[in-house]
Amino acid sequence: MKKEIEHLKKEVAQLKVLLLELHPPKEEDWLDSADIKQRFNFSDSKLYRLRKANAIPYAKIGGRYHYPKSFFNQYLLNKI
């Protein structure tokens, strides 16, 4: 049983390598707070509440908040 599990783990690792070669990860585009407020008509307090509730992903870099563009693209697609 252990040999089978080890064999499956190796195959999964090989598949991961092949998938990454076929579709390398793209560099993420990030939007700052001003972009989000303008595009979605959000206020500062709305962004604050969303961050505190962990409703949106964000990163704080140099005192400024940044948000992954892909999250909002997916959010809009789900709303359609």
Backbone as CSV, one residue per row, in Angstrom:
resi,resn,N_x,N_y,N_z,CA_x,CA_y,CA_z,C_x,C_y,C_z
1,MET,0.818,-1.195,0.000,0.000,0.000,0.000,0.865,1.263,0.000
2,LYS,1.963,1.279,0.791,2.837,2.446,0.836,3.500,2.694,-0.513
3,LYS,3.875,1.603,-1.201,4.509,1.762,-2.511,3.547,2.415,-3.499
4,GLU,2.289,2.032,-3.440,1.292,2.603,-4.342,1.099,4.096,-4.060
5,ILE,1.064,4.440,-2.797,0.892,5.857,-2.425,2.097,6.667,-2.878
6,GLU,3.288,6.144,-2.661,4.504,6.842,-3.102,4.531,6.989,-4.618
7,HIS,4.095,5.953,-5.315,4.052,5.994,-6.777,3.066,7.085,-7.234
8,LEU,1.900,7.144,-6.583,0.914,8.167,-6.935,1.433,9.576,-6.643
9,LYS,2.139,9.745,-5.543,2.709,11.051,-5.211,3.704,11.503,-6.272
10,LYS,4.520,10.557,-6.753,5.496,10.894,-7.800,4.790,11.286,-9.086
11,GLU,3.732,10.551,-9.418,2.991,10.871,-10.640,2.321,12.243,-10.540
12,VAL,1.774,12.556,-9.382,1.151,13.864,-9.179,2.198,14.962,-9.313
13,ALA,3.367,14.758,-8.748,4.444,15.746,-8.860,4.845,15.945,-10.311
14,GLN,4.921,14.871,-11.072,5.264,14.972,-12.488,4.181,15.723,-13.256
15,LEU,2.921,15.472,-12.923,1.827,16.185,-13.575,1.878,17.678,-13.273
16,LYS,2.206,18.030,-12.046,2.333,19.443,-11.684,3.402,20.127,-12.519
17,VAL,4.542,19.450,-12.683,5.631,20.013,-13.480,5.179,20.213,-14.917
18,LEU,4.501,19.217,-15.481,4.028,19.332,-16.858,3.008,20.463,-17.006
19,LEU,2.099,20.575,-16.067,1.103,21.642,-16.135,1.747,23.025,-16.046
20,LEU,2.736,23.166,-15.181,3.417,24.455,-15.073,4.190,24.790,-16.341
21,GLU,4.710,23.774,-17.011,5.410,24.019,-18.272,4.429,24.455,-19.353
22,LEU,3.241,23.860,-19.372,2.242,24.200,-20.376,1.587,25.551,-20.098
23,HIS,1.331,25.833,-18.833,0.658,27.067,-18.438,1.399,27.697,-17.272
24,PRO,2.461,28.420,-17.573,3.209,29.044,-16.475,2.341,30.073,-15.763
25,PRO,2.540,30.239,-14.457,1.741,31.223,-13.726,1.998,32.628,-14.248
26,LYS,0.918,33.384,-14.364,1.026,34.757,-14.849,1.318,35.684,-13.677
27,GLU,1.979,36.757,-13.997,2.218,37.771,-12.971,0.894,38.470,-12.683
28,GLU,0.568,38.584,-11.424,-0.706,39.162,-11.007,-0.687,40.673,-11.173
29,ASP,-1.781,41.211,-11.715,-1.969,42.659,-11.773,-2.664,43.087,-10.487
30,TRP,-2.220,44.206,-9.940,-2.773,44.705,-8.693,-3.337,46.101,-8.904
31,LEU,-4.413,46.406,-8.197,-5.035,47.720,-8.232,-4.876,48.360,-6.857
32,ASP,-4.704,49.675,-6.834,-4.626,50.324,-5.531,-6.024,50.794,-5.118
33,SER,-6.111,51.360,-3.935,-7.412,51.760,-3.390,-8.114,52.769,-4.293
34,ALA,-7.362,53.692,-4.860,-7.964,54.705,-5.732,-8.611,54.054,-6.951
35,ASP,-7.948,53.059,-7.529,-8.521,52.351,-8.678,-9.826,51.653,-8.303
36,ILE,-9.835,50.978,-7.164,-11.022,50.253,-6.723,-12.166,51.220,-6.447
37,LYS,-11.868,52.322,-5.764,-12.910,53.303,-5.446,-13.508,53.893,-6.714
38,GLN,-12.666,54.163,-7.702,-13.151,54.753,-8.949,-13.967,53.743,-9.756
39,ARG,-13.477,52.514,-9.885,-14.146,51.523,-10.728,-15.466,51.030,-10.140
40,PHE,-15.536,50.936,-8.815,-16.716,50.352,-8.185,-17.505,51.345,-7.349
41,ASN,-17.088,52.610,-7.375,-17.763,53.662,-6.619,-17.825,53.308,-5.132
42,PHE,-16.714,52.805,-4.597,-16.597,52.480,-3.179,-16.034,53.679,-2.436
43,SER,-16.440,53.816,-1.196,-15.862,54.846,-0.332,-14.691,54.246,0.443
44,ASP,-13.936,55.109,1.108,-12.844,54.630,1.956,-13.376,53.685,3.038
45,SER,-14.522,54.059,3.627,-15.075,53.240,4.700,-15.563,51.882,4.182
46,LYS,-16.068,51.845,2.959,-16.507,50.572,2.367,-15.300,49.646,2.184
47,LEU,-14.206,50.178,1.665,-13.003,49.364,1.505,-12.478,48.891,2.856
48,TYR,-12.515,49.761,3.829,-12.070,49.400,5.183,-12.907,48.242,5.729
49,ARG,-14.235,48.343,5.595,-15.114,47.286,6.103,-14.879,45.966,5.374
50,LEU,-14.669,46.011,4.062,-14.411,44.798,3.291,-13.096,44.141,3.710
51,ARG,-12.070,44.969,3.952,-10.787,44.413,4.408,-10.927,43.787,5.791
52,LYS,-11.575,44.487,6.703,-11.712,43.990,8.073,-12.537,42.699,8.128
53,ALA,-13.495,42.560,7.219,-14.338,41.359,7.181,-13.675,40.234,6.379
54,ASN,-12.478,40.503,5.865,-11.777,39.544,4.987,-12.624,39.140,3.788
55,ALA,-13.425,40.086,3.302,-14.278,39.830,2.153,-13.530,40.004,0.839
56,ILE,-12.411,40.715,0.882,-11.591,40.912,-0.313,-10.127,40.662,0.049
57,PRO,-9.386,40.067,-0.873,-7.956,39.882,-0.618,-7.210,41.206,-0.836
58,TYR,-6.173,41.413,-0.062,-5.398,42.648,-0.197,-3.996,42.431,0.351
59,ALA,-3.127,43.344,-0.015,-1.769,43.374,0.525,-1.450,44.830,0.840
60,LYS,-0.823,45.041,1.975,-0.418,46.397,2.350,1.070,46.515,2.070
61,ILE,1.394,47.408,1.142,2.783,47.595,0.727,3.117,49.070,0.873
62,GLY,4.082,49.355,1.725,4.507,50.742,1.904,3.402,51.654,2.391
63,GLY,2.504,51.144,3.205,1.435,51.974,3.736,0.231,52.110,2.826
64,ARG,0.281,51.490,1.656,-0.835,51.555,0.709,-1.407,50.164,0.508
65,TYR,-2.713,50.095,0.347,-3.381,48.821,0.122,-3.462,48.544,-1.375
66,HIS,-3.241,47.298,-1.718,-3.320,46.843,-3.110,-4.198,45.606,-3.161
67,TYR,-4.935,45.458,-4.267,-5.918,44.391,-4.416,-5.682,43.658,-5.732
68,PRO,-5.789,42.323,-5.738,-5.566,41.584,-6.989,-6.702,41.824,-7.982
69,LYS,-6.330,42.234,-9.162,-7.300,42.541,-10.205,-8.125,41.312,-10.567
70,SER,-7.508,40.134,-10.552,-8.209,38.907,-10.931,-9.400,38.627,-10.016
71,PHE,-9.297,38.989,-8.730,-10.410,38.777,-7.799,-11.632,39.574,-8.245
72,PHE,-11.430,40.826,-8.607,-12.554,41.665,-9.012,-13.096,41.269,-10.379
73,ASN,-12.222,40.818,-11.267,-12.696,40.309,-12.559,-13.589,39.103,-12.354
74,GLN,-13.162,38.179,-11.494,-13.956,36.990,-11.217,-15.261,37.361,-10.521
75,TYR,-15.196,38.324,-9.632,-16.396,38.794,-8.924,-17.430,39.316,-9.927
76,LEU,-16.972,40.122,-10.875,-17.885,40.659,-11.885,-18.452,39.569,-12.763
77,LEU,-17.628,38.597,-13.144,-18.118,37.489,-13.967,-19.179,36.685,-13.229
78,ASN,-18.997,36.490,-11.937,-19.976,35.748,-11.155,-21.296,36.502,-11.027
79,LYS,-21.255,37.826,-11.088,-22.465,38.633,-10.981,-23.297,38.616,-12.263
80,ILE,-22.656,38.283,-13.381,-23.357,38.287,-14.671,-24.293,37.110,-14.768
